[in-house]
Amino acid sequence: MIPEKQKISWLTAILRGLLFAFIWLILSEGVISSWWIGVPAVLLAVIASIAIPPVPIVWHEVPRFTFFFLQPRSLPPAHVQLASPSMISHFDYMKPR
């Protein structure tokens, strides 16, 4: 069954906008020049939060979900090269003189 669209009041949209703006302020560490991208990001977040219906959380699955992302990941084996020597030497030519 598809839920009907919920009516969102202007007050709800404004409160969400203020919340997302506060989160942006924290993430940008208060840098005023970051708002040129922060304002569109906050507006898109408000639109998305209104357009996307809420998903119910299955609380007994949360610990398993958390454990999956917190388990330690192994490093690549020592014999795996992450960058080829030719690539590294290419970057040596790009150093400023």
DRENSELO-790106 format. One line per 4 residues: for each residue x, y, z of N, C-alpha, C, CB. Coordinates in steps of 0.1 Angstrom, whole numbers. Glycine has a CB too. Layout:
! DRENSELO-790106
X,Y,Z,X,Y,Z,X,Y,Z,X,Y,Z; ...
END
This chain:
! DRENSELO-790106
8,-12,0,0,0,0,9,12,0,-10,0,12; 6,22,-9,14,34,-10,7,44,-1,15,39,-25; 15,50,8,10,60,17,6,73,10,19,63,29; -4,80,14,-8,92,8,3,103,12,-22,97,13
4,113,3,13,124,6,9,131,18,14,133,-6; 18,134,27,15,141,39,16,156,36,25,137,51; 7,163,43,8,178,41,19,183,52,-6,185,44; 28,190,47,38,196,55,35,211,57,53,193,49
35,215,69,32,229,72,45,238,69,27,231,86; 43,250,67,54,259,65,63,259,77,50,274,62; 57,259,89,65,259,101,75,247,102,56,259,113; 70,235,98,78,223,97,89,225,87,69,211,93
87,230,76,97,232,66,108,242,71,91,237,52; 103,253,77,113,262,83,121,256,94,105,275,88; 115,249,102,123,242,113,133,232,108,113,235,123; 129,225,98,139,216,91,150,224,85,132,207,81
147,235,78,157,243,72,166,248,83,150,255,65; 161,253,94,170,258,105,179,246,110,162,264,116; 173,235,112,181,223,117,192,220,107,172,211,119; 189,219,94,199,216,84,209,227,83,193,213,70
205,239,84,215,251,84,224,250,96,207,264,84; 219,246,108,227,244,119,237,233,117,219,242,132; 233,222,112,242,211,109,253,215,99,234,199,103; 249,223,89,259,228,79,269,237,86,252,236,68
264,246,95,273,255,103,283,247,111,264,264,112; 279,236,117,288,228,124,298,221,115,280,217,133; 293,215,104,302,208,95,312,218,88,294,201,84; 308,230,86,317,240,79,326,248,89,309,249,70
324,245,102,331,251,113,329,266,113,346,248,112; 317,270,108,314,284,109,320,293,98,318,290,122; 326,287,88,332,295,77,321,301,69,342,286,69; 320,314,69,310,321,62,310,319,46,310,336,64
322,318,41,324,316,26,318,302,22,338,318,22; 316,293,31,311,280,27,296,280,24,314,270,38; 289,291,27,275,292,25,271,293,10,269,304,32; 280,296,1,276,296,-13,272,282,-18,288,302,-21
278,272,-11,273,258,-14,264,253,-3,285,249,-16; 265,259,9,256,255,20,242,258,18,261,261,32; 238,270,12,224,273,10,218,263,0,223,288,5; 223,261,-11,217,251,-20,216,237,-13,224,250,-33
226,233,-6,226,220,1,215,219,11,240,217,8; 213,230,19,203,230,29,189,230,22,204,243,38; 187,237,11,175,237,4,171,224,-2,175,248,-7; 182,217,-8,179,204,-13,176,194,-2,192,199,-21
183,195,10,180,186,21,166,188,26,190,189,32; 161,201,26,147,203,31,137,197,21,144,218,32; 140,199,8,131,193,-2,131,178,-2,135,198,-17; 143,172,0,144,158,0,137,152,13,158,153,0
138,159,24,132,154,36,117,155,36,137,162,48; 112,164,27,97,165,26,92,155,15,93,179,22; 100,153,4,96,145,-7,97,130,-4,104,148,-19; 108,126,4,110,112,7,102,108,19,125,109,8
94,98,18,86,94,30,95,87,40,74,84,26; 91,88,53,100,82,63,99,67,62,95,87,77; 110,61,66,111,46,66,111,41,80,124,41,58; 103,31,84,103,27,97,116,19,101,91,17,100
121,21,113,134,15,117,131,2,124,142,25,126; 138,-8,121,136,-21,128,147,-21,138,138,-33,118; 143,-17,150,153,-15,161,161,-27,165,146,-10,173; 156,-39,164,164,-51,168,175,-54,157,155,-63,169
175,-47,145,185,-49,135,196,-39,136,179,-49,121; 194,-28,144,204,-17,145,217,-22,150,198,-6,154; 218,-30,161,231,-35,165,239,-43,155,230,-43,178; 232,-51,147,239,-59,137,244,-50,126,229,-69,131
236,-40,122,239,-30,112,252,-22,117,228,-20,109; 252,-18,129,263,-10,135,275,-19,135,259,-5,149; 274,-31,140,286,-40,140,292,-42,127,282,-53,146; 284,-43,116,289,-45,103,298,-34,99,278,-46,93
295,-21,102,303,-10,98,314,-7,107,294,2,96; 314,-12,120,324,-9,129,335,-20,130,318,-7,143; 333,-32,123,342,-42,124,355,-38,117,337,-55,118; 367,-42,122,379,-38,115,381,-44,101,391,-42,124
386,-36,92,388,-40,79,403,-44,77,384,-29,68; 406,-54,69,420,-58,68,427,-49,57,421,-72,64; 439,-47,58,447,-39,48,450,-48,37,460,-34,55; 453,-42,25,457,-51,14,470,-58,17,458,-42,1
472,-70,11,484,-77,13,496,-69,9,484,-91,5; 508,-73,15,520,-65,12,524,-66,-2,531,-70,21; 521,-76,-9,526,-77,-23,517,-69,-33,526,-92,-27; 506,-63,-28,498,-55,-37,503,-41,-38,483,-55,-32
506,-37,-50,511,-23,-52,499,-14,-54,520,-22,-64; 499,-3,-46,488,6,-47,490,16,-58,486,13,-34; 503,19,-62,506,28,-73,518,22,-80,508,42,-68; 518,23,-93,529,18,-101,541,28,-100,525,16,-116
553,23,-101,565,32,-101,564,43,-111,578,24,-102; 559,39,-123,559,50,-134,549,61,-130,554,43,-147; 539,58,-123,530,68,-118,536,77,-108,517,61,-112; 544,71,-99,551,79,-89,561,88,-95,557,70,-78
569,83,-105,579,91,-111,572,102,-119,588,82,-120; 560,100,-125,553,110,-132,550,122,-123,540,105,-138; 547,119,-110,544,130,-101,556,137,-97,537,124,-89; 568,131,-97,580,138,-94,583,149,-104,592,128,-94
578,148,-116,580,158,-126,571,170,-124,578,153,-140; 560,168,-116,550,178,-114,553,187,-102,537,172,-113; 564,184,-94,567,192,-83,571,206,-87,579,185,-75; 567,216,-79,571,230,-82,586,232,-80,563,240,-74
591,240,-89,606,242,-88,609,255,-81,612,242,-101
END
